[in-house]
Every structure is written in structure tokens, then in C-alpha cells.
Amino acid sequence: MGKICGKRAYALLERIAYERLGGSPEEAQAAQTLLDELASFGLQGHIEIFPIPTSTIQVAKLEVLEPYQAEYEVAGYGLTGNTDAEGLVADLVYAEGAGEVNLLGTAGKIVLINEGLPLEKYEKLAKAQVAGFISIGGRLWEREDLPRRSIREPYFKHGKIPGVSIRAADALEMVQKGASKVRLTLQQDECEVDSRNVIAEIKGTRYPEEVVVFAAHYDSVPYSAGANDNGAGSVILMELARQFAQQPPLRTVRFCWFGSEELGLLGSFAYVKQHEAELDSIKFVINVDVAGGYLGQNVTFVMAPDALKGYVEILAKQEGLEMGIRHDVYSSDAIPFAEKGIPGINFCRFGAPIHNRHDQLEYISPARLEELASFVWLFSEKTVNATVFPVARELPDNVKKSLQKYLEARRGKDTSK
Ligand SMILES: [Zn+2]
């Protein structure tokens, strides 16, 4: 029987190492590559489509009018609406992290804000009734790419605030020169496009009604080849599928390559929603997200009862694999399942670049792919083929608590969904 092979995994990674934005033609192309690879060893997968909101930026423009004149390159913040075609002229305030003091008297003004726009911050901008925002992106000491970001569905309830992203170096110049009046122009078309989950299943020979889900997202962020995050997890999953195809499992294994994870776990949330009626059969989720770096360290996030944490700790020692173990939530595709009470585990290797244009193949090692894939295989095979399923279908209180916190930050407190 063939074994887990890092070189083969890397070869597949080379074929999908390009920008794969949720809902883009490139994401669809990568989905097809995964289907073709499955077919090459006799497994027939299928695609499940789900709609996601998106936008096409037509105009994103920022001019300083007073006390000096300049125009800076900016990127439109997706789904934040439009200004008038002639632009919005308003006073500018540098509102730092959008704290209470920062936002005093900013109604009707345009605010320049530090990097990052969690839901809570957007809500504060809405409450302060700012007319628009300019979000600082990237590092001061390099000409980084302009972030291409979008707000998401949970933000919509706070209304539209036209926004753009600007490089940190340009923001510095605006603050140094005391920019006080600007014209912001944002025009975008908002619509829905299809994103995709790739699904393949191997029926269990003894307990076909008990399902273990294997998950990895295969989309990427803008500018990124998404080799580390998460082409690597995607190809590790393919190695596992190949093993189970050769060695039929006792329980059903279902492989899910999720789309649009980077846009807010949209693929896995859509999956859980589309399959609500069948969730009872899912015992456990094994997720791989970020892996393969030459430089880095292995970390496992256990979102399951305490006993599993101890088990993985011991297994890693027995295998001679250095593995940090956390008993906590990990922001990835096991979350929507955990919300439904299904325990999960996340295997990761942190160190190589993520979420920028430096997430490239050159930082990924076939040997490290093989190492983690082999460990996940060992763990999975023992779990899936156990005489009695070894992981109780429950979440311990500490994990439940972190999960609730995570979901609240994502959606806001006062919502039922
Ligand atoms: Zn990821």
C-alpha cells in the first residue's frame, strides 16, 4: 500500500498555488483541480455551491484638500456602499483605534483609523455617525500592497459607511502634514457570486452511519498564493483521502475542502446550514489549516473533551514529533460544527508567512508536509477505525466559553444567529 508522500502533496500544491479568492474564477479552478486529483485515484467528489456577497470597486479615490493638496492611492473597502459620484467632501479626523475619546465630535466627518476593522469598531463608527473612513493598512517601513478588504454580513445591520484602505506611509504623511479636509470618492457594484465546497466521501464498512469530517479551506486572501494558508492543509487532506481510498475505513469519512474561509468561514457555515438535518451523524471534525513551513512549529488546537488533549500530547511524544497543544478554539472551519456541539481538532504549523503576498511556495517544505500529514493520518486512522468511537460528542466548558466569545466578536451580542 502506498504511503503518505510529501513530494506528491507538494506537486499538487504547486498546481493550486495562486490567488484563490472566495467566489472567484480562480477558486473555481482550484476546486476543479481538487476534483481531478480525487478522480485520479478513483474517488468521485462533487461541488456544493453557496452564494456570497461581493462587490466590484469602480472608483476609489482620496484627495487631500486642506491645508495641502495631494491625492493618495487607496483601495475601496468592499460592501461599504457608495459616496456621491462627485465624492464626499468633509473634515478629516485621525481617530486612531476608534475609542470613545477619539470619536468625540466626528459626526459627519471622515475618520482615519488604525489597521483592523472588527465588527465592534465598525459599530462604533456607525454610532458616532462618521461620514466615511480611511483604514490604515500594512507596515510603515515597507510599501506593502494596499489591503483589499470587505465588510461582511454581520456588519450590514449597522448600515453602510463608505470606506477605503490606505498605505501606512501615506497615512503618516497625512498626519504629519495635518491633513484636515479631504474628498473621498467610492463607487462600487454589490452583488452575489457563487463560491464552492468540494466534497468527497468514503462509506464506512462497519459503521457507515457514523461520520468523521475532514476539513481544509482552499481559498486564499488577496495578493497571496495561499501556499501555507491553506493550500498546504488542502493537499494534506488529499493525502489522507488517498490513504482511506486504499484502505476502506470502518466509519464514513467525508472530505470537505471549504471555499471562502478567509471571508468569514463562509463555506463551512454554508455547509452546516445546508446539511443541518444530517449533523447528528457527524461525530468529529479533523481540520488542517496552515502547514508545511520550513520554519515554524506545530500546534494542535483541541476543541473537544480534555481526554483528547492528553491523548494527542502522548501520541506526539510517542512519534517523536514536537507538538504544542492548546485546549482552545481556532479560527477556522471546525467552528461552525463546534457551534452545533460537534467536537473537533485543528492541526497547524505556524511560522511561514500568511495573509500577505509573501505566502508563497518557496517557504513550504515537502518534508514538513509529509511529517504533519503522517501524524494526522496516524491520529485519524486510529480514531476513524476505533472499536468504540473514542471522542465524546461534547465540548468542555472552557472551549464552549471561548467559542461563544469568538462568535460574539464575529456577529455582535444582540443577534440570534
Ligand atoms: Zn487559513
Residues whose N, C-alpha, C, O or C-beta is under 5 A from the ligand:
A	BS01	ZN	D229 N230 D289
